[in-house]
């Protein structure tokens, strides 16, 4: 992807990087440093502004002049113009056949309404009740592991749907289908206008099947304690949402949880493989889990960018971001900004300073952050109780395609078992 600064054309020294380049996927952080140092506001070929410094990203995440409805943006029009009639499904476009939007791609008051309905499943009390079942899932998935195994296959992949499946009331026999669907649908959370036609068709098919599944469930639920039943009661009793919105919301929850959490687990193992002392320290000091998890989220976040649309003019670095312009906030770059974090490429659980931006800020702060933290803590517990060291078979691992989400596609590990 060749980038141009402030929409003024390509000049000498302006970086060019391709998110599909294996070298960039293996280590995007040097490119991010160049952006922070030389081009803190950079305009790309589709007109989107890239923002890479911590202070700027943190401010814009909180700024109510920045929205999330890409369908009403100049960026959307430019993407559609480039892709033509065969635009791949992304940014919610996979749900075009349904009268619904993903709530994370809406603005208040619609966003407030939809988020408020879903948030009842993520209250502190609800999350706390999930603790024993999450512990049981981790222990089951980590039981009887050989000394060499693929962490993504054995733990990071199946765990999210096991936990979300219980919350949503998805029968256990359907969990494998959701893991396969989420692998295809995850591209909705990224942008790839060059997606091959066969891959785009597979994504559309997965979106249609997954959404149709939830439409059927919404037609039969209503009396249980699962989240779908709660949403159905809100539909029937208060008429505050539609069946299509229930289905779209459930698709979002499954896919977002599947991809971001599996990336988090994989990235944590990558960090521990490269920082064996950190793994040893955590095993001896489980009270440090929160600090370790925060540092993993800062150093290797599961999502590298979040998108916004300017609703009003916004001035930044001498440039006016006009209404309708897209802004890509590179939170992974912001998390390593030297202006905010001394020695930002170093793993340091004792560092002081601002919090990472991996869960966002403001009204769009990640709804599932408390659940993700609970699940990640249980994974760290399970790994440190069983193993004294984790080593990657291949470093760097092969990463999943895309720029927005980042995690290993596979992660074969050699594990040294803890002695009794």
KAGI-V234413 format. One record per residue. N is the residue number from 1. SS is DSSP state (2 for helix, 1 for strand, 0 for the rest). PHI is phi as a letter, one per 20 degrees, with the letter a starting at -180 (999 if undefined). PSI is psi in whole degrees, -180 to 180 (* if undefined). Layout:
n: [N/N]
ss: [SS/SS]
phi: [PHI/PHI]
psi: [PSI/PSI]
//
This chain:
n: [1/2/3/4/5/6/7/8/9/10/11/12/13/14/15/16/17/18/19/20/21/22/23/24/25/26/27/28/29/30/31/32/33/34/35/36/37/38/39/40/41/42/43/44/45/46/47/48/49/50/51/52/53/54/55/56/57/58/59/60/61/62/63/64/65/66/67/68/69/70/71/72/73/74/75/76/77/78/79/80/81/82/83/84/85/86/87/88/89/90/91/92/93/94/95/96/97/98/99/100/101/102/103/104/105/106/107/108/109/110/111/112/113/114/115/116/117/118/119/120/121/122/123/124/125/126/127/128/129/130/131/132/133/134/135/136/137/138/139/140/141/142/143/144/145/146/147/148/149/150/151/152/153/154/155/156/157/158/159/160/161/162/163/164/165/166/167/168/169/170/171/172/173/174/175/176/177/178/179/180/181/182/183/184/185/186/187/188/189/190/191/192/193/194/195/196/197/198/199/200/201/202/203/204/205/206/207/208/209/210/211/212/213/214/215/216/217/218/219/220/221/222/223/224/225/226/227/228/229/230/231/232/233/234/235/236/237/238/239/240/241/242/243/244/245/246/247/248/249/250/251/252/253/254/255/256/257/258/259/260/261/262/263/264/265/266/267/268/269/270/271/272/273/274/275/276/277/278/279/280/281/282/283/284/285/286/287/288/289/290/291/292/293/294/295/296/297/298/299/300/301/302/303/304/305/306/307/308/309/310/311/312/313/314/315/316/317/318/319/320/321/322/323/324/325/326/327/328/329/330/331/332/333/334/335/336/337/338/339/340/341/342/343/344/345/346/347/348/349/350/351/352/353/354/355/356/357/358/359/360/361/362/363/364/365/366/367/368/369/370/371/372/373/374/375/376/377/378/379/380/381/382/383/384/385/386/387/388/389/390/391/392/393/394/395/396/397/398/399/400/401/402/403/404/405/406/407/408/409/410/411/412/413/414/415/416/417/418/419/420]
ss: [0/1/1/1/2/2/2/0/0/0/0/0/0/0/0/1/0/0/0/0/0/2/2/2/2/2/0/0/2/2/2/2/2/2/2/2/2/2/0/0/1/1/1/1/0/0/0/0/1/1/1/0/0/2/2/2/2/2/2/2/2/2/0/0/0/1/1/0/0/2/2/2/0/2/2/2/2/2/2/2/2/2/2/2/2/2/0/0/0/0/0/0/2/2/2/0/0/0/0/0/0/0/2/2/2/0/0/0/0/2/2/2/2/2/2/2/2/2/2/2/2/2/0/2/2/2/2/2/2/2/2/2/2/2/2/2/2/2/2/2/2/2/0/0/0/0/0/1/1/1/2/2/2/2/2/2/2/2/2/2/2/2/2/2/2/2/2/2/0/0/0/2/2/2/2/2/2/2/2/2/2/2/2/2/2/2/2/2/2/0/0/0/0/0/0/0/2/2/2/2/2/2/2/2/2/2/2/2/2/2/2/2/2/2/2/2/2/2/0/0/0/0/0/0/0/0/2/2/2/2/2/2/2/2/2/2/2/2/0/0/0/0/2/2/2/2/2/2/2/2/2/2/2/2/2/2/2/2/2/2/2/2/2/2/2/2/2/2/2/2/2/2/2/2/0/2/2/2/2/2/2/2/2/2/0/2/2/2/2/2/2/2/2/2/2/2/2/2/2/0/0/0/1/0/0/1/1/1/1/1/0/0/0/1/1/1/0/0/1/1/1/0/0/0/0/1/1/1/1/0/2/2/2/2/0/0/0/0/0/0/0/0/0/0/0/0/0/0/0/0/0/0/0/0/0/0/0/0/0/0/0/2/2/2/0/0/0/0/2/2/2/2/2/2/2/2/2/2/2/2/2/2/2/2/2/2/1/1/1/1/1/1/0/0/0/0/0/0/1/0/0/0/0/0/1/0/0/1/0/0/0/1/1/1/1/1/1/0/0/0]
phi: [999/e/d/c/e/l/m/d/o/f/c/f/n/f/f/c/b/d/g/e/f/g/f/f/f/f/b/e/f/f/f/f/f/f/f/f/f/d/c/f/c/c/d/e/f/e/n/f/e/e/d/c/e/g/g/f/f/f/f/f/f/e/f/f/e/d/d/c/e/f/f/d/d/f/f/g/f/f/f/f/f/f/e/m/f/d/f/f/f/b/l/n/f/f/d/g/f/c/e/a/c/f/f/f/d/c/d/g/e/f/f/f/f/f/f/f/f/f/f/f/e/c/f/g/f/f/f/f/f/f/g/f/f/f/g/f/f/f/f/f/f/e/f/l/f/f/f/c/b/e/f/f/f/e/c/f/f/f/f/g/f/f/f/f/f/f/f/e/m/e/g/g/f/e/f/f/f/f/f/f/f/f/f/f/f/g/f/f/e/c/c/b/f/d/f/g/g/f/f/f/f/f/f/f/f/f/f/f/f/f/f/f/g/f/f/f/f/f/e/d/e/q/d/e/e/f/f/f/f/f/f/f/f/f/f/f/e/d/l/e/b/d/f/f/f/f/f/f/f/f/g/g/f/f/f/f/f/g/f/f/f/f/f/g/f/f/f/f/f/f/f/f/f/e/c/f/f/f/f/f/f/f/f/e/c/f/f/e/g/f/f/f/f/f/f/f/f/f/f/c/f/f/c/e/b/c/d/c/c/f/e/c/f/c/e/b/l/m/c/e/e/e/g/n/f/e/c/d/e/e/f/f/f/g/f/d/f/f/f/d/c/f/l/f/e/e/f/b/f/d/f/d/p/f/e/f/d/f/e/n/b/m/f/d/g/g/f/e/g/f/f/f/f/g/f/f/f/f/f/f/f/f/f/f/f/d/c/d/a/c/c/f/f/c/c/f/f/e/e/f/f/o/d/f/d/b/a/f/f/b/b/f/c/d/d/e/f/f/f/f]
psi: [113/136/149/143/128/24/17/8/161/132/171/137/-8/127/148/125/148/113/-20/-9/124/-33/-40/-41/-37/-36/88/-7/-33/-39/-39/-40/-42/-43/-48/-42/-37/-28/67/-19/112/133/130/-180/-24/12/-3/139/132/128/128/-12/150/-52/-42/-46/-44/-42/-44/-30/-31/-15/119/-6/-4/122/-170/6/88/-24/-22/27/160/-33/-45/-45/-39/-41/-45/-36/-36/-38/-22/-149/-14/38/131/154/126/164/35/-5/-21/-12/20/-29/-2/147/69/159/155/130/-22/-8/32/165/161/145/-11/-44/-42/-41/-51/-42/-39/-36/-38/-31/-19/-22/-5/25/156/-41/-41/-43/-41/-39/-25/-14/-55/-39/-35/-42/-44/-40/-46/-47/-37/-44/-28/-4/140/34/141/176/-16/126/162/112/-36/-39/-40/-28/-57/-36/-53/-23/-46/-44/-27/-44/-49/-33/-40/-40/-40/-13/32/126/144/-34/-13/-2/-41/-36/-40/-35/-42/-44/-45/-33/-40/-42/-19/-28/-19/-26/2/-177/121/92/-10/20/129/146/-39/-34/-39/-40/-40/-37/-44/-42/-43/-41/-46/-44/-44/-44/-42/-37/-46/-32/-40/-44/-40/-22/-11/-6/172/-24/-8/-176/-5/163/-38/-43/-40/-41/-36/-41/-37/-35/-47/-37/-36/-10/41/-3/167/167/-38/-37/-36/-48/-45/-39/-42/-38/-47/-47/-45/-49/-46/-43/-44/-52/-47/-40/-40/-37/-42/-46/-46/-44/-36/-42/-35/-45/-46/-34/-38/-20/68/-29/-33/-38/-43/-42/-41/-39/-37/-22/73/-19/-13/6/-44/-45/-40/-45/-42/-41/-35/-45/-33/-47/-40/70/152/-24/130/-15/156/149/148/158/130/127/-23/165/138/126/131/124/44/7/142/119/114/156/134/-15/143/144/126/113/113/84/-30/-35/-45/-37/-15/23/122/-24/-21/-30/111/139/63/-19/1/137/115/104/-8/9/149/159/-162/164/152/163/14/-23/3/-165/167/-155/-19/19/140/117/-33/9/-46/-39/-42/-41/-45/-48/-42/-40/-40/-36/-46/-40/-49/-41/-46/-26/-29/-31/150/-15/143/130/130/140/-35/127/118/157/170/124/155/151/157/161/-29/-44/141/121/163/140/-36/154/77/130/148/123/131/122/145/134/141/*]
//
